[in-house]
Amino acid sequence: MDDAWVLPAIPVATFVILLLVSQYLPRKGDYIAIAGMLAAFALTMVITYDVFDAINEAGVGEFEGVHRSWEWIDIPGYLYIEMGTYVDQITVVMLICVTFVASMVMIYSTGYMHGDRRYGWFYAIVSLFTASMLALVLADNLLMLYFAWELVGLCSMLLIGYYNDKQSAAEASKKAFITTRVGDVGLLIGIMILFWQTPEHTFNIQEILHAAEEGEINHTWLTAAALCLFAGAAGKSAQFPLHVWLPDAMEGPTPVSALIHAATMVVAGVYLVARMLPLFEVVPDVMDLILVIGLITTVMAALIGLAQRDIKRVVAYSTLNSLGLMFVALGVGAVGAAMLYLLAHAFFKALLFLACGSVIHATEEQEVDKLGGLWGKLPITAPAFLVGMLAMAGLVPLSGFWAKDEILVGLDHAGNTGALWLVVLTLPITAMYMARVFILTFLGEPKDEHVHEHAHESATTMTVPLIILALLAVFGGFVVFEQVGEALGMESGFLGFVYNLHHGPEEFHIDWTLSIISVAAVGLGLGLGWFFWSGAAKPAKVAGDFSPFGYKLLLNRFYIDELYQIIIDKVVLAFGLFIAWFDRAVVNDSGVNGTGDVTNLGGRELKYFQTGKLPNYALAVVVGVIVIAIVAFGYRT
């Protein structure tokens, strides 16, 4: 744990090597990036078992993490900042997700990206992307976290816009960068408020959390800081209303989509809220806001997913759905449930995206209206996608079931019945749109014979990661059981390992009522999905014809993007034109140039009084004497 700084250092080193010499290396040096990431994963497992040993030695609930820091900035009497790492249970979960999924994505990419003209550059940026996320997770202070946070955003922009010769990819990368910047401004303001308001003027996360819990920070400023931090988290994790960038991020290579959605950028916001949760819990109104935003995102994404035609876009909205659920759990303080869902989501979401990539690689098509009948053509990809789909839907006993079930239990324990039933209502909708995309892609008759004829299973380097991820999507959720946790080296199950230090360890138990309701809801959704879209999908067509407006509303994502475009065109740009006019007419022409013009005019007029000729000066004296005499005479009379 003391040497955890090595983890981000390894992919940084591979980034530098590939950036400088990849063009001279065999296979552009992809094996260097893969070896570096596998080494980082192996060291992560070493750190994990080091944490297990520390917890076993200290006792459950007593281990408070390991902190190691170095002097960063020292201005005597004014400012002192340290840079370091902090490792605890939440850190370990994030490290496992990032390093494992990145390893799978890199191995998979050797087949998917083979022959790409910028193959070495791709691996270099993926390495830097992963290093940035690892640095973000390990940061012991908010300033270092913010630097890594922005580097994650930069790398995501480069990868989303990887195919920069396509206008749509360039626009998507800019959209992602600018949208997330809105939240990032809030994050920076929040960090500055906390630094200013803490008694020691510190960026250290643990010291800030302690000050917040002890009431050492003014409540008004603490509320403002919490809102700003959540704005940053909402931007990175694509929560409403800053969610619009994520579906368009599909323009990047599919392995990039898997990395962004499963292990890096979008889960950074979840991690930030989980890490700072003791601070948020001091401000109940902000906790309520987190819950409400999570609910809106969950419901909205589930509905929109029903009508999307692009296979990757459907999976993207399933990510929004899942992220919303994680924020719902955090909104009621169920950090263990949120982190369990994050772990399970990393497995089945990476599986879904990589399976989508296998479909696209095999067919060169990603519109479900042109697919169909691929089950026999893709004997590995199709079952893998089925496993990911069922895990995402939450079918028992796959990993998604245990994770969603714990979120329902967390809502029930919090006494928030309204939120609980709203989440339950989204379960059949989620199952429906996941069933829809599977049926339209792999079952039934081919919709385009040419596409079907040329379809083929992907290379081994692509299918092996699918198999590994499918196994984890099936069995990964069993870590909630105490016996499984003990077998892995933990004192208890996952919830006893990852817990909210403010409340203590969480215990896993099955709420049979909620579990039965959950399974029934998922089963209903899968049944409805089969009813509407199997065969010729006549019921779905009838439903679409019955409410064309409703179908278009979902297909066009509630026209939120169009609304934002109107606001930009009619308000933002209009305000920009006013500012431009004010800058030109008032600041430049009047303030800057006007001052010069007045000075110039004064000089031109004064030059007539400074001719350098004695007769002119004598005349001025005579005129002056006469004027003075007249004035004096008039005054005396």
Protein Blocks (a to p, Z undefined) as FASTA:
>chain_A
ZZmmmmmmmmmmmmmmmmmmmmmpghhlmmmmmmmmmmmmmmmmmmmmmmmmmmmmnogh
kagbjaddddfbdcehkaccdddddddfklmmmmmmmmmmmmmmmmmmmmmmgoiaklmm
mmmmmmmmmmmmmmmmmpcbfklmmmmmmmmmmmmmmmmmmmmmbmklmmmmmmmmmmmm
mmmmmmmmmmmmmmmmpmnlpabfklmmmmmmnopacfklmmmmmmmmmmmmmmmnopaf
klmmmmmmmmpcfklmmmmmmmmmmmmmmmmmmmmmmmmmmmmmlmmmmmmmmmmmmmmm
mmmmmmpmbfklmmmmmmmmmmmmmmmmmmnopamlmmmmmmmmmmmmmmmmmmmmmmmm
mnopabfklggjklmmmmmlmmmmmmmmmmmnopafbfklmmmmmmmmmmmmnopaklmm
mmmmmmmmmmmmmmmmmmmmmgcjdfblklmmmgccddfklmmmmmmmmmmmmmmmmmmp
mklmmmnopabdfklmpccfknopadddddfklmmmmmmmmmmmmmmmmmmmgcjlmmmm
mmmmmmmmlmmmmmnooolmmmmmmmmmmmmmmmmmmmmmmmmmmmmmmmmmmmmmmmmm
mmmmmmmmmnopaklmmmmmmmmmmmmmmmmmmmmZZ
